[in-house]
Amino acid sequence: MLLKSVNSGFVIAPKVAIVGRPNVGKSTLFNVLTGTRKAVVKNQPGVTRDIIVEPCEVWGKTFDLIDTGGITDAHDTFSKLIKEQVVDFLEAVDALVVVMDGRAGLIPEDRQIIKIAKESGKPFVLVANKIDRAHEDDVAKSEFYEFGVDVIGASFETRRGVADVLEWIHLQVPEQKLEVREGTNIAIVGKPNVGKSSLVNTLLGEHRMLVSDIAGTTVDAVDTPFLYNNKKYTLVDTAGLRKSARRAEHIEIIASFKSQESIRKADVVLLVIDSTQGPSEQDATIMQAILEDHKAVIIVGNKSDIGKKEIPEFRKTFKEQCERVFHFFIDVPVVFTSAKTGHGLDDLLEKIEFVGEKLTMRIPTSALNEFFFDTIRKAPAPVWGITNVKFYYLTQTYQQPPSFIAFANHPDGVHNSYRRFIIKNMKEKFDLQGIPIRIFVMKSGGKQDA
């Protein structure tokens, strides 16, 4: 597999991680410093379950800011996974911002977090959040001084103390210039528990996301750059898209919106489906959302190792199911993978590379119009009233995936079935199978009628 870490091709920014127990304000600080709302903020412990990375700049210095899951000694599955994940991840960071609840005061779990921070060997600062009034600073911070480290009193909600945190980070971050390259953004979507996070972990070969057998583990979207065949890609593993009726908690509603946002930002979307179960109506709804945003999509039939053992001719069966469920996009590419064994990952990466190249494909105007007029001769011209629609020429826009504008005398006469006829022939001619191309029709002279 020709997949390698982005480290080998790009200058890596210093990494500053925000750590602490649940519900102390880590995600609020992350959103304030990055100027985003990538981290889910809710007054409920354990909302942040994945590591979120966002580039950040402080007074001319650039670094990656990292929001981590809350560390706790609780014995539930999520708490154990989060603690293991954060401790492992600290080896790769350069500095830590340890956030504690100044209103609640020092509790035993805080001592465990300080121990983890000290054992990491990284410089760290202790920030006592939720101290809303400046005159309460000295009293609220006093019990935290026992650890022998700098203590900053703050209230992230009112931005008090944030400048002091930025100043500390600025002192820790070395001068560094980052090489910025454009690449292909890949969003991973699908129903819960189909193996999205496991697929990311196998692709990247690092423990960047939580994986458990409990549906809905992934709440936040996690962006991870990587190189394949010396081309840059950014991978986003999104929260599982649930049916509206199952969104009992606000967390799921927020996660759904974040998944939709990831689709909008993506160039290529991987729709992951459990190949042992086949696609469902919910998958069809997700596919329609992807196509409405005009994104290239690849179906990933995951868990193929199980399907091969349990289902006769399971690949043929799965593809037939896809043709039936996704009848509105029958040439969608399908790749079979097993996140558990790594089988099919090379095929998936090659398909992503192929689709990515097609997204930026430019067809020479002469070749485009030669094809266009040859094609429209194959079928009777559309009729508007009692007049035949006459086409003048076809041109490609700068949209991705490829889109085209045809100029005609009566655009209203070009119905959808005729557009599908042209699109079908265009895909065959220019090897664009699986790419959701579009054709708009404008009236010659500049009046658009799509």
C-alpha positions in Angstrom: 0.0 0.0 0.0 1.5 3.4 -1.0 0.0 5.2 1.9 2.3 7.2 4.1 2.1 9.8 6.8 1.9 13.4 5.8 5.1 13.9 7.9 7.2 12.6 4.9 6.1 15.3 2.6 5.1 18.3 4.6 6.5 20.5 7.4 4.6 19.5 10.5 3.3 22.2 12.8 3.9 21.9 16.6 1.0 20.4 18.4 -0.7 21.8 21.5 -3.3 19.5 23.2 -6.1 20.5 25.6 -6.6 17.9 28.2 -8.7 17.5 31.3 -11.6 15.6 32.8 -15.1 15.8 31.2 -17.2 19.0 31.2 -14.5 21.4 32.3 -14.6 23.5 29.2 -12.0 22.0 26.9 -14.2 22.2 23.8 -15.2 25.8 24.6 -11.6 26.8 24.7 -10.8 24.9 21.5 -13.7 26.7 19.7 -12.6 30.1 21.0 -8.9 29.7 20.0 -9.6 28.3 16.6 -12.6 30.5 15.8 -14.6 27.4 14.8 -17.4 25.3 16.2 -15.8 21.9 15.3 -15.9 20.7 18.9 -19.3 19.8 20.1 -20.1 21.9 23.2 -22.8 20.7 25.5 -23.2 20.7 29.3 -22.9 16.9 29.5 -19.9 14.9 30.4 -18.3 12.8 27.7 -19.5 14.7 24.7 -16.1 15.0 23.1 -15.0 11.4 22.3 -12.6 11.8 19.4 -9.4 13.8 18.9 -10.1 17.0 16.9 -7.2 18.8 15.2 -7.4 22.4 13.8 -4.7 24.7 12.6 -4.3 27.8 14.8 -2.2 30.9 14.7 -1.1 33.1 17.7 0.7 36.3 17.0 2.5 35.0 13.9 3.1 31.4 15.1 1.2 28.5 13.6 0.4 25.3 15.4 -2.1 22.5 15.5 -4.6 22.8 18.4 -6.0 19.4 19.6 -9.2 18.9 21.6 -9.2 15.5 23.4 -11.8 13.4 25.1 -12.4 14.0 28.8 -10.1 11.8 31.0 -11.9 10.1 33.9 -11.4 7.0 36.1 -15.0 5.9 35.5 -15.2 2.2 34.5 -17.7 2.5 31.6 -16.5 1.5 28.1 -16.2 5.0 26.7 -14.2 6.4 29.7 -11.6 3.6 29.4 -11.3 4.1 25.7 -10.9 7.9 26.0 -8.3 7.6 28.7 -6.2 5.1 26.8 -6.6 7.2 23.6 -5.5 10.5 25.2 -2.5 9.0 27.1 -1.2 7.3 23.9 -1.7 10.5 21.9 0.3 12.7 24.2 3.5 11.2 23.0 3.0 13.1 19.7 2.3 16.6 21.1 4.6 19.4 22.1 2.8 21.2 24.9 -0.3 20.7 27.0 -3.0 23.0 28.3 -4.6 21.2 31.3 -8.1 22.5 32.0 -9.7 22.1 35.4 -13.0 23.4 37.0 -12.1 26.3 39.2 -15.7 26.5 40.4 -15.8 22.9 41.6 -12.2 23.0 42.9 -9.6 20.3 43.1 -10.9 16.7 43.0 -9.0 13.3 43.0 -9.3 12.8 39.2 -7.5 16.1 38.7 -4.4 14.7 40.5 -4.5 11.7 38.1 -4.5 14.1 35.1 -1.6 16.1 36.5 0.3 12.8 36.9 -0.4 11.9 33.3 0.7 15.4 32.2 4.0 15.2 34.2 4.7 11.6 32.9 4.3 12.8 29.3 7.4 15.0 29.8 5.8 17.8 27.9 5.6 21.4 29.2 2.1 22.2 30.5 0.1 25.0 32.1 -2.9 24.5 34.4 -6.0 26.6 33.6 -8.7 26.9 36.2 -11.8 27.6 34.2 -15.3 28.9 35.3 -13.9 31.6 37.5 -16.3 34.3 36.4 -15.0 37.2 38.6 -11.5 38.5 38.7 -11.6 39.1 42.4 -12.2 35.4 43.0 -9.0 34.4 41.1 -6.6 34.1 44.1 -9.0 32.0 46.2 -10.1 29.7 43.4 -6.6 29.1 42.1 -4.9 28.6 45.6 -5.6 24.9 45.9 -4.2 24.2 42.4 -0.7 25.6 43.3 0.2 22.4 45.1 1.3 20.9 41.7 4.1 23.4 41.3 3.1 24.6 37.9 1.8 27.9 36.4 -2.0 28.4 37.1 -4.2 30.7 35.0 -7.6 31.7 36.2 -10.1 31.9 33.4 -13.7 32.0 32.2 -13.9 30.7 28.7 -17.5 31.7 28.2 -16.6 35.4 28.9 -13.2 35.1 27.3 -11.5 36.1 30.6 -8.0 34.6 30.8 -7.9 33.5 27.2 -5.2 36.0 26.4 -3.0 34.6 29.1 -3.5 31.1 27.7 -2.5 32.4 24.2 0.6 34.1 25.7 1.7 30.8 27.3 1.2 28.9 24.1 3.1 31.5 22.1 6.1 31.0 24.4 6.0 27.3 23.8 5.5 27.2 20.1 8.7 27.7 18.0 8.8 29.7 14.8 7.8 27.5 11.9 6.5 28.0 8.4 4.1 25.5 7.0 4.0 24.3 3.5 0.4 24.4 2.4 -0.8 22.2 -0.5 -4.2 21.7 -1.9 -5.6 18.2 -2.0 -8.8 16.2 -2.1 -11.2 16.2 0.9 -12.8 12.9 1.7 -15.8 12.5 3.9 -16.8 9.2 5.4 -20.5 8.7 6.1 -22.9 5.9 6.8 -25.2 4.5 9.4 -23.8 3.8 12.9 -21.7 0.7 13.5 -20.8 -0.1 9.9 -17.0 0.3 10.5 -16.3 3.9 9.6 -13.8 4.6 12.4 -12.2 1.2 12.0 -11.7 1.9 8.3 -10.0 5.2 9.2 -7.7 3.5 11.8 -6.7 0.8 9.3 -6.1 3.3 6.5 -3.9 5.6 8.6 -2.4 3.0 10.8 -2.7 5.1 13.9 -5.1 5.2 16.8 -6.8 8.5 16.0 -10.4 7.6 16.7 -12.4 5.6 19.2 -13.6 2.3 18.1 -16.1 0.2 20.0 -19.1 -2.0 19.3 -21.5 0.6 20.7 -23.4 2.4 17.9 -22.9 6.2 17.8 -19.4 6.2 19.3 -18.1 8.9 16.9 -19.6 12.3 17.7 -17.1 14.8 16.3 -15.6 15.0 12.8 -11.9 14.4 12.7 -9.7 15.7 9.9 -6.6 13.8 9.1 -4.2 14.6 6.1 -2.3 11.8 4.4 -0.4 11.2 1.2 -1.1 8.5 -1.4 1.1 8.4 -4.6 2.5 11.8 -3.5 -0.9 13.4 -3.6 -2.4 15.0 -0.5 -5.8 13.9 0.8 -7.7 15.0 3.9 -9.8 12.3 5.5 -12.9 13.2 7.6 -14.6 10.5 9.6 -18.1 11.8 10.4 -20.7 10.9 13.0 -23.1 8.1 12.1 -26.1 9.5 10.4 -29.1 8.3 12.4 -32.8 8.3 11.5 -34.6 11.3 12.9 -36.8 9.2 15.1 -33.7 7.9 16.9 -32.2 11.2 17.7 -33.4 11.3 21.3 -30.4 13.2 22.5 -29.3 16.6 21.4 -25.8 15.2 20.8 -27.1 13.1 17.9 -28.8 16.1 16.4 -25.6 18.1 16.6 -23.6 15.2 15.1 -26.0 14.8 12.2 -25.6 18.5 11.3 -21.8 18.1 11.5 -22.0 15.1 9.1 -23.9 17.1 6.6 -21.4 19.9 6.9 -18.6 17.4 6.2 -20.4 16.3 3.1 -20.6 19.8 1.9 -16.9 20.4 2.4 -15.9 17.1 0.8 -14.8 16.5 -2.8 -15.3 12.7 -2.5 -17.7 11.0 -0.1 -17.3 7.4 1.0 -20.7 5.8 1.8 -19.8 2.9 4.1 -22.3 0.0 4.2 -22.1 -3.3 6.0 -21.8 -5.6 3.1 -23.4 -8.5 5.1 -26.5 -6.4 5.6 -26.7 -4.6 2.3 -27.9 -1.0 1.6 -31.1 0.2 3.3 -33.6 3.0 2.7 -31.6 5.1 5.2 -28.5 4.6 2.9 -30.6 5.8 0.0 -31.5 8.9 1.9 -27.8 9.6 2.7 -27.0 9.0 -1.0 -29.6 11.5 -2.1 -28.2 14.1 0.3 -24.7 13.5 -1.2 -26.0 13.9 -4.7 -28.0 17.0 -3.8 -24.7 18.6 -2.7 -23.3 17.4 -6.1 -20.5 15.4 -4.6 -18.6 12.4 -6.0 -19.4 9.2 -4.1 -18.0 5.7 -3.7 -19.9 2.9 -2.0 -17.6 1.0 0.4 -19.0 -2.5 1.1 -17.2 -3.1 4.4 -16.9 -6.3 6.4 -16.3 -8.2 3.2 -14.3 -10.9 5.1 -17.6 -11.9 6.9 -19.7 -11.6 3.8 -17.4 -13.9 1.8 -17.9 -16.6 4.4 -21.6 -16.2 5.1 -23.2 -15.2 1.8 -23.0 -17.1 -1.5 -21.9 -14.8 -4.3 -22.1 -12.0 -1.8 -20.4 -9.4 -4.1 -22.9 -10.1 -6.9 -25.7 -10.0 -4.3 -24.5 -6.7 -2.8 -24.1 -5.0 -6.2 -27.6 -6.1 -7.2 -28.9 -4.7 -3.9 -27.1 -1.4 -4.7 -28.6 -1.2 -8.1 -32.1 -1.6 -6.7 -31.7 0.7 -3.7 -29.7 3.4 -5.6 -31.7 3.1 -8.8 -31.3 6.9 -9.2 -27.5 6.5 -9.5 -26.9 3.0 -10.9 -23.3 3.5 -12.0 -22.0 4.5 -8.5 -18.6 2.9 -7.9 -18.5 0.0 -5.4 -15.4 -1.2 -3.5 -15.3 -4.1 -1.1 -13.1 -3.7 2.0 -12.5 -5.3 5.4 -11.3 -2.8 8.0 -10.4 -5.7 10.2 -8.0 -7.5 7.8 -7.1 -4.6 5.5 -8.4 -6.3 2.5 -9.5 -4.0 -0.3 -7.8 -0.9 1.0 -5.5 -0.6 -2.0 -8.5 -0.9 -4.3 -10.3 1.8 -2.3 -7.3 4.2 -2.4 -6.9 3.6 -6.2 -10.6 4.3 -6.7 -10.4 7.5 -4.6 -7.4 8.6 -6.7 -9.2 7.8 -10.0 -12.3 9.7 -8.9 -10.3 12.6 -7.6 -8.6 13.0 -11.0 -12.0 12.9 -12.8 -13.2 15.7 -10.6 -10.7 18.1 -12.1 -11.0 16.8 -15.7 -11.2 19.4 -18.4 -12.5 18.4 -21.8 -11.3 20.5 -24.8 -14.1 22.6 -26.2 -13.6 21.1 -29.7 -13.9 17.5 -28.4 -16.9 18.4 -26.3 -18.9 19.9 -29.1 -17.9 17.2 -31.5 -19.3 14.7 -29.1 -22.4 16.8 -28.3 -23.5 17.2 -31.9 -22.8 13.5 -32.7 -24.9 12.5 -29.7 -28.0 14.7 -30.3 -28.3 13.3 -33.8 -28.9 9.8 -32.2 -32.3 10.8 -30.8 -35.2 13.0 -31.9 -34.8 16.6 -30.8 -36.8 17.8 -27.8 -39.9 19.8 -28.7 -41.1 23.0 -27.1 -44.7 23.6 -28.1 -44.6 23.0 -31.9 -40.9 24.0 -32.3 -37.9 21.7 -32.2 -35.3 22.6 -29.6 -32.1 23.7 -31.4 -28.7 23.5 -29.6 -25.9 25.9 -30.4 -22.9 24.7 -28.4 -21.8 23.1 -25.1 -19.3 24.4 -22.7 -17.8 23.2 -19.4 -18.0 25.2 -16.2 -15.4 25.4 -13.5 -17.5 23.4 -11.0 -16.5 20.1 -9.5 -17.6 17.4 -10.3 -17.7 18.4 -14.0 -20.7 20.4 -15.0 -21.7 21.7 -18.4 -23.9 24.4 -20.0 -25.7 23.8 -23.2 -27.1 26.8 -25.1 -30.4 26.4 -26.9 -33.3 28.4 -28.4 -35.9 26.9 -26.0 -34.3 25.6 -22.7 -37.7 24.7 -21.2 -38.0 22.0 -23.8 -35.0 20.1 -22.6 -36.6 17.7 -20.1 -34.8 15.6 -17.6 -35.0 12.4 -19.6 -33.1 14.1 -22.5 -30.5 15.4 -20.1 -30.0 11.8 -18.7 -29.6 10.6 -22.3 -26.8 13.2 -22.9 -25.1 12.5 -19.5 -25.2 8.7 -20.2 -23.4 9.1 -23.5 -21.0 11.7 -22.0 -20.0 9.3 -19.3 -19.3 6.5 -21.8 -17.3 8.8 -24.1 -15.1 10.5 -21.6 -14.8 7.7 -19.0 -16.8 9.5 -16.3 -18.8 6.5 -15.0 -19.7 7.1 -11.3 -19.2 10.8 -11.5 -22.4 12.8 -10.9 -22.1 15.3 -13.7 -24.7 17.9 -14.5 -25.9 19.7 -17.6 -27.6 23.1 -17.4 -29.4 24.6 -20.3 -29.3 28.3 -21.0 -31.1 30.4 -23.6 -28.8 31.6 -26.3 -28.2 35.3 -25.4 -27.6 34.7 -21.7 -31.0 34.0 -20.1 -30.6 30.9 -18.0 -33.1 28.1 -17.6 -31.6 25.1 -15.8 
